[in-house]
Amino acid sequence: MIFHYFKIAFRNLCKHKTQNIISIIGLAVGLLCFCVCIYCSRFVESTDHCFANHDRIAELNLYDGKADRYFSGSPVPLAEDLRTWALGETEAISSVTYPRERPYYVELSPEKTLPYELETIEIDTCYNKIFTPEMVAGHWKMASQSLNSVILSQSMAIKIFGNAESAIGKHMTLMRRLNTSPESTPKTGGIVYTIQAVMKDIPLNNSLDFMQNIDMLTVNDSEGLLQSPKRHNMTGANTYALLSPQTTCTDLEKQFSKRDYTYTLYGEAYTVTASSMGARLKKTGCFLSGVSYRNCRYTDITSRADQLFPFPYRFFLQPHQGIQYHENDRMQLETTLLFTIHTVIDCHIHILHIGIIRHRIIGESHEFLFAGLCNDLYL
């Protein structure tokens, strides 16, 4: 009987070949799109879950009540100030700088060095307690107690040295002076860093550097922002706090209000707020198709557009004057390069704007890639 059912089904398939092929392909494409959407959704929603204490990590930001907006980052001294408090709501407070690419000469052997551009984040000694990186070689204690220490990612250590153990003790020489370097540093760099540890790779879905590989961390960096005199006059980092058990971000904000605590920057007092790590980025829509453009470089525009939007498109380049981000920020905005991508889907014109906002804060250059989608135009 069952064989008879299969025979009838097969005959019906052969009788209506075109219709059945279209139905099967449509069903397959629908299931594929559904699976991709679920995967992307789970990938973005699980952001920062790679950190063991992700549900207890709070991000501290400055809020301007007059303009009703948040600062893009926070000053390094904010963490330094809060550490002087006897806060029962927090166990540790850390300042983590924006990720930046730095050029190094990496020592492979006493006779051989090679140049590398490595995605670098500068951290302080409290980073370990909040984010608990897992070391595969070397020790965090050695890195935290040494000047100009480097914690290399496992994948980068294998790429450069062949294995993680061989990276320990090797030297990396900075190829140029940084914007935060002291005046005594030559323009050609020359500052030597030592690889003290190798950590497991941080997954791409993290708020520190979303969808970017973090190649290395620097601790006690003499050339970095955390030890620079410029840190008092700029927002070049993010401040994170490890909340005590049973404590919420609201409890921490109540403690700020109770002490009437504000942070003064550029002569203005700003409110300090606390939110779950990555919550503000998701709320403001900084994740687009699973990618954050907060720290993209100028040269990444075309390649990222090709990766995210492989459908046919045509570009129109036109200058677009940037708008002042905040009247109290010492920020110089430059011309924004705007790409406009037109596609036609189901008789609707889909327009995607991709461009770069470039600005300088106290001599330090920053670049932001932005995107906006308009689907309301009818052909």
LINPEWO-V652461 format. One record per residue. N is the residue number from 0. RES is the residue in one small letter. SS is DSSP state (H for helix, E for strand, C for the rest). PHI is phi in radians with two decimals (999 if undefined). D_CENTER is the distance of its C-alpha to the mean C-alpha in Angstrom with 2 decimals. Layout:
n | res | ss | phi | d_center
N | RES | SS | PHI | D_CENTER
N | RES | SS | PHI | D_CENTER
//
This chain:
n | res | ss | phi | d_center
0 | m | C | 999 | 60.76
1 | i | H | -1.10 | 57.09
2 | f | H | -1.04 | 57.83
3 | h | H | -1.11 | 59.48
4 | y | H | -1.08 | 56.37
5 | f | H | -1.09 | 54.28
6 | k | H | -1.15 | 56.97
7 | i | H | -1.12 | 56.95
8 | a | H | -1.09 | 53.15
9 | f | H | -1.13 | 53.24
10 | r | H | -1.12 | 56.04
11 | n | H | -1.16 | 54.14
12 | l | H | -1.11 | 51.10
13 | c | H | -1.24 | 53.39
14 | k | H | -1.26 | 55.24
15 | h | C | -2.08 | 52.19
16 | k | H | -1.07 | 50.04
17 | t | H | -1.06 | 48.16
18 | q | H | -1.08 | 47.36
19 | n | H | -1.20 | 46.23
20 | i | H | -1.11 | 44.05
21 | i | H | -1.10 | 42.29
22 | s | H | -1.13 | 41.88
23 | i | H | -1.16 | 40.50
24 | i | H | -1.11 | 38.01
25 | g | H | -1.07 | 36.94
26 | l | H | -1.13 | 36.53
27 | a | H | -1.13 | 34.55
28 | v | H | -1.13 | 32.16
29 | g | H | -1.07 | 31.80
30 | l | H | -1.13 | 31.04
31 | l | H | -1.10 | 28.51
32 | c | H | -1.08 | 26.66
33 | f | H | -1.09 | 26.88
34 | c | H | -1.13 | 25.47
35 | v | H | -1.12 | 22.52
36 | c | H | -1.10 | 21.80
37 | i | H | -1.11 | 22.18
38 | y | H | -1.09 | 19.91
39 | c | H | -1.10 | 17.05
40 | s | H | -1.10 | 17.78
41 | r | H | -1.17 | 17.87
42 | f | H | -1.11 | 14.66
43 | v | H | -1.26 | 12.72
44 | e | H | -1.18 | 15.05
45 | s | C | -1.62 | 14.56
46 | t | C | -1.01 | 10.87
47 | d | C | 1.32 | 10.85
48 | h | C | -1.22 | 14.45
49 | c | C | -1.24 | 13.97
50 | f | C | -1.58 | 14.45
51 | a | C | -1.04 | 18.18
52 | n | C | -1.80 | 18.13
53 | h | H | -1.01 | 15.51
54 | d | H | -1.36 | 18.32
55 | r | H | -2.02 | 19.17
56 | i | E | -1.59 | 15.94
57 | a | E | -1.94 | 16.01
58 | e | E | -1.78 | 13.67
59 | l | E | -1.73 | 15.97
60 | n | E | -2.33 | 15.96
61 | l | E | -1.65 | 18.70
62 | y | E | -2.12 | 20.65
63 | d | E | -1.70 | 23.15
64 | g | C | -1.19 | 26.00
65 | k | C | -1.19 | 27.92
66 | a | C | -1.64 | 25.38
67 | d | C | 0.94 | 23.92
68 | r | E | -2.67 | 20.24
69 | y | E | -1.74 | 17.36
70 | f | C | -1.28 | 15.85
71 | s | C | -1.22 | 12.30
72 | g | C | -2.65 | 12.05
73 | s | E | -2.44 | 14.86
74 | p | C | -1.24 | 17.26
75 | v | H | -1.06 | 17.55
76 | p | H | -1.07 | 21.20
77 | l | H | -1.06 | 20.34
78 | a | H | -1.14 | 19.61
79 | e | H | -1.13 | 22.67
80 | d | H | -1.15 | 24.83
81 | l | H | -1.20 | 24.02
82 | r | H | -1.18 | 24.73
83 | t | C | -1.36 | 28.27
84 | w | C | -1.44 | 28.89
85 | a | C | -1.66 | 30.54
86 | l | C | -1.49 | 28.13
87 | g | C | -1.34 | 29.30
88 | e | C | -1.41 | 26.40
89 | t | E | -2.20 | 23.82
90 | e | E | -1.80 | 24.02
91 | a | E | -2.80 | 21.37
92 | i | E | -2.32 | 19.07
93 | s | E | -2.31 | 16.33
94 | s | E | -1.94 | 14.44
95 | v | E | -2.16 | 11.13
96 | t | E | -1.33 | 10.44
97 | y | C | -1.11 | 7.74
98 | p | C | -1.20 | 7.02
99 | r | E | -2.46 | 10.13
100 | e | E | -1.46 | 12.53
101 | r | E | -2.18 | 15.81
102 | p | E | -1.60 | 19.20
103 | y | E | -2.33 | 21.31
104 | y | E | -1.66 | 24.72
105 | v | E | -1.74 | 24.52
106 | e | E | -1.38 | 27.83
107 | l | E | -1.57 | 28.97
108 | s | E | -2.69 | 32.51
109 | p | C | -1.00 | 34.67
110 | e | C | -1.81 | 35.74
111 | k | E | -2.34 | 32.64
112 | t | E | -2.33 | 29.21
113 | l | E | -2.30 | 26.70
114 | p | E | -1.44 | 24.00
115 | y | E | -2.45 | 20.35
116 | e | E | -1.80 | 17.12
117 | l | E | -2.08 | 14.52
118 | e | E | -1.23 | 10.76
119 | t | E | -2.11 | 11.26
120 | i | E | -2.17 | 10.05
121 | e | E | -1.60 | 13.08
122 | i | E | -2.26 | 14.16
123 | d | C | -1.85 | 17.50
124 | t | C | -1.32 | 20.13
125 | c | C | -1.52 | 19.31
126 | y | H | -1.02 | 16.01
127 | n | H | -1.07 | 18.24
128 | k | H | -1.26 | 19.97
129 | i | H | -1.51 | 17.03
130 | f | H | -1.77 | 14.75
131 | t | C | 0.76 | 17.74
132 | p | C | -1.15 | 16.56
133 | e | C | -1.66 | 19.38
134 | m | E | -1.55 | 21.19
135 | v | E | -1.84 | 23.16
136 | a | E | -2.73 | 24.86
137 | g | E | 1.30 | 25.60
138 | h | C | -2.41 | 25.12
139 | w | H | -1.11 | 22.67
140 | k | H | -1.03 | 25.69
141 | m | H | -1.12 | 26.55
142 | a | H | -1.16 | 23.10
143 | s | H | -1.28 | 23.02
144 | q | H | -1.81 | 26.54
145 | s | C | -1.96 | 26.32
146 | l | C | -1.37 | 25.43
147 | n | C | 0.92 | 22.68
148 | s | E | -1.54 | 21.70
149 | v | E | -2.13 | 19.23
150 | i | E | -1.95 | 17.84
151 | l | E | -1.55 | 17.33
152 | s | E | -1.28 | 15.79
153 | q | H | -1.10 | 18.71
154 | s | H | -1.12 | 18.16
155 | m | H | -1.24 | 17.99
156 | a | H | -1.10 | 20.99
157 | i | H | -1.19 | 22.93
158 | k | H | -1.11 | 22.16
159 | i | H | -1.52 | 23.41
160 | f | H | -1.86 | 26.01
161 | g | C | 1.71 | 27.01
162 | n | C | -2.73 | 26.35
163 | a | C | -1.20 | 24.45
164 | e | H | -1.10 | 27.62
165 | s | H | -1.22 | 28.45
166 | a | H | -1.37 | 25.32
167 | i | C | -1.11 | 26.42
168 | g | C | 1.56 | 28.12
169 | k | C | -1.29 | 27.18
170 | h | E | -1.89 | 26.38
171 | m | E | -2.26 | 23.78
172 | t | E | -1.88 | 24.91
173 | l | E | -1.14 | 22.74
174 | m | C | -1.55 | 23.96
175 | r | C | -2.66 | 23.58
176 | r | C | -1.29 | 23.44
177 | l | C | -1.60 | 20.19
178 | n | C | -1.13 | 20.20
179 | t | C | -1.70 | 20.12
180 | s | C | -1.19 | 22.80
181 | p | C | -1.17 | 26.22
182 | e | C | -1.10 | 29.08
183 | s | C | -1.30 | 30.72
184 | t | C | -1.33 | 28.12
185 | p | E | -1.13 | 29.56
186 | k | C | -1.11 | 27.90
187 | t | C | -1.52 | 27.90
188 | g | E | 1.33 | 25.88
189 | g | C | 1.60 | 27.74
190 | i | C | -1.31 | 25.99
191 | v | E | -1.73 | 26.11
192 | y | E | -1.97 | 23.53
193 | t | E | -2.12 | 24.63
194 | i | E | -1.35 | 22.92
195 | q | E | -1.78 | 23.89
196 | a | E | -2.76 | 22.08
197 | v | E | -2.21 | 20.30
198 | m | E | -1.93 | 17.95
199 | k | C | -1.14 | 17.29
200 | d | C | -1.05 | 14.27
201 | i | C | -1.44 | 11.29
202 | p | C | -0.96 | 11.16
203 | l | C | -1.16 | 8.73
204 | n | C | -1.53 | 8.66
205 | n | C | -2.34 | 6.74
206 | s | C | -1.38 | 5.07
207 | l | C | -1.16 | 4.20
208 | d | C | -2.75 | 1.97
209 | f | C | -1.10 | 3.71
210 | m | C | 1.07 | 6.89
211 | q | C | -2.24 | 6.68
212 | n | C | -1.34 | 9.22
213 | i | C | -1.51 | 8.99
214 | d | C | -1.36 | 12.54
215 | m | E | -2.80 | 13.60
216 | l | E | -2.06 | 13.63
217 | t | E | -2.01 | 16.25
218 | v | E | -2.19 | 18.56
219 | n | C | 0.94 | 21.31
220 | d | C | -1.42 | 20.13
221 | s | C | -1.22 | 23.00
222 | e | C | -1.75 | 21.17
223 | g | C | -1.54 | 17.98
224 | l | C | -1.26 | 17.32
225 | l | C | -1.12 | 18.33
226 | q | C | -1.97 | 21.83
227 | s | C | -1.52 | 22.17
228 | p | H | -1.10 | 24.72
229 | k | H | -1.27 | 22.45
230 | r | H | -1.12 | 20.17
231 | h | H | -1.34 | 22.70
232 | n | H | -2.08 | 22.37
233 | m | C | -2.70 | 18.74
234 | t | C | -1.90 | 15.51
235 | g | C | -2.07 | 13.08
236 | a | E | -2.59 | 11.48
237 | n | E | -2.11 | 10.76
238 | t | E | -1.90 | 13.75
239 | y | E | -2.16 | 14.13
240 | a | E | -2.23 | 17.58
241 | l | E | -1.58 | 19.13
242 | l | E | -1.27 | 21.74
243 | s | C | -1.21 | 25.21
244 | p | C | -0.97 | 26.57
245 | q | C | 1.21 | 27.90
246 | t | C | -1.84 | 26.01
247 | t | C | -1.98 | 23.89
248 | c | H | -1.09 | 21.66
249 | t | H | -1.11 | 24.81
250 | d | H | -1.08 | 26.84
251 | l | H | -1.18 | 24.58
252 | e | H | -1.14 | 24.77
253 | k | H | -1.09 | 28.53
254 | q | H | -1.18 | 28.73
255 | f | H | -1.10 | 27.15
256 | s | H | -1.15 | 29.67
257 | k | H | -1.08 | 32.49
258 | r | C | -1.57 | 31.96
259 | d | C | 0.93 | 31.41
260 | y | C | -1.55 | 28.35
261 | t | E | -2.34 | 26.58
262 | y | E | -1.97 | 24.56
263 | t | E | -1.67 | 26.13
264 | l | E | -2.42 | 24.15
265 | y | C | 1.01 | 26.01
266 | g | C | 1.41 | 29.12
267 | e | E | -2.05 | 27.89
268 | a | E | -1.64 | 27.38
269 | y | E | -2.17 | 24.41
270 | t | E | -1.34 | 24.06
271 | v | E | -1.71 | 21.58
272 | t | E | -2.02 | 20.19
273 | a | E | -2.25 | 18.66
274 | s | E | -2.52 | 16.81
275 | s | E | -1.07 | 15.48
276 | m | C | -1.02 | 11.93
277 | g | C | 1.47 | 9.87
278 | a | H | -1.15 | 13.29
279 | r | H | -1.22 | 13.07
280 | l | H | -1.13 | 10.13
281 | k | H | -1.15 | 12.31
282 | k | H | -1.16 | 15.36
283 | t | C | -1.52 | 14.52
284 | g | C | 1.32 | 13.67
285 | c | C | -1.37 | 10.16
286 | f | E | -1.75 | 10.28
287 | l | E | -2.16 | 12.89
288 | s | C | 0.93 | 14.56
289 | g | C | 1.38 | 11.76
290 | v | E | -2.26 | 9.31
291 | s | E | -1.76 | 6.88
292 | y | C | -1.79 | 8.15
293 | r | C | -1.09 | 6.70
294 | n | C | -2.18 | 6.71
295 | c | C | -1.24 | 9.18
296 | r | C | -1.59 | 12.39
297 | y | H | -1.04 | 15.83
298 | t | H | -1.26 | 17.09
299 | d | H | -1.53 | 14.62
300 | i | H | -0.99 | 16.33
301 | t | H | -1.14 | 19.27
302 | s | H | -1.13 | 17.86
303 | r | H | -1.25 | 15.16
304 | a | H | -1.13 | 17.97
305 | d | H | -1.13 | 20.23
306 | q | H | -1.23 | 18.02
307 | l | H | -1.45 | 17.35
308 | f | C | -2.24 | 20.79
309 | p | C | -1.33 | 23.44
310 | f | C | -1.25 | 26.32
311 | p | C | -1.05 | 28.57
312 | y | C | -2.63 | 27.59
313 | r | C | -2.28 | 28.76
314 | f | C | -1.79 | 26.98
315 | f | C | -2.20 | 28.30
316 | l | E | -1.66 | 27.03
317 | q | E | -2.61 | 27.87
318 | p | E | -1.25 | 26.89
319 | h | E | -2.37 | 25.39
320 | q | C | -1.26 | 25.62
321 | g | C | -1.23 | 22.61
322 | i | C | -1.91 | 23.30
323 | q | C | -1.02 | 23.08
324 | y | C | -1.27 | 20.04
325 | h | C | -2.67 | 21.83
326 | e | C | -1.16 | 25.34
327 | n | C | -1.70 | 24.84
328 | d | C | -1.33 | 21.75
329 | r | C | -1.45 | 22.92
330 | m | E | -2.30 | 20.99
331 | q | E | -1.94 | 22.46
332 | l | E | -1.56 | 21.32
333 | e | C | -1.82 | 22.43
334 | t | C | -1.12 | 23.51
335 | t | E | -1.68 | 21.11
336 | l | E | -1.52 | 21.78
337 | l | E | -1.96 | 22.18
338 | f | E | -1.81 | 22.64
339 | t | E | -2.07 | 24.69
340 | i | E | -1.92 | 25.03
341 | h | E | -1.90 | 28.17
342 | t | E | -2.35 | 29.03
343 | v | E | -2.04 | 32.03
344 | i | E | -2.30 | 31.88
345 | d | C | 0.94 | 34.87
346 | c | C | 1.14 | 36.36
347 | h | E | -1.96 | 33.30
348 | i | E | -1.54 | 31.41
349 | h | E | -1.78 | 27.64
350 | i | E | -2.01 | 25.94
351 | l | E | -1.98 | 22.27
352 | h | E | -1.74 | 21.10
353 | i | E | -2.24 | 18.30
354 | g | E | -2.74 | 17.95
355 | i | E | -2.20 | 16.26
356 | i | E | -1.77 | 16.47
357 | r | E | -1.98 | 17.05
358 | h | E | -2.62 | 17.94
359 | r | E | -2.18 | 18.82
360 | i | E | -2.07 | 18.73
361 | i | C | 0.84 | 21.51
362 | g | C | 1.48 | 21.51
363 | e | E | -1.71 | 17.81
364 | s | E | -1.52 | 16.56
365 | h | E | -2.29 | 13.43
366 | e | E | -2.34 | 12.92
367 | f | E | -2.21 | 11.53
368 | l | E | -1.75 | 12.44
369 | f | E | -2.08 | 14.04
370 | a | E | -2.53 | 16.10
371 | g | E | -2.50 | 19.10
372 | l | E | -2.08 | 21.64
373 | c | E | -2.15 | 25.34
374 | n | E | -2.06 | 27.67
375 | d | E | -1.68 | 30.70
376 | l | E | -1.60 | 32.76
377 | y | E | -1.92 | 35.79
378 | l | C | -1.43 | 37.43
//
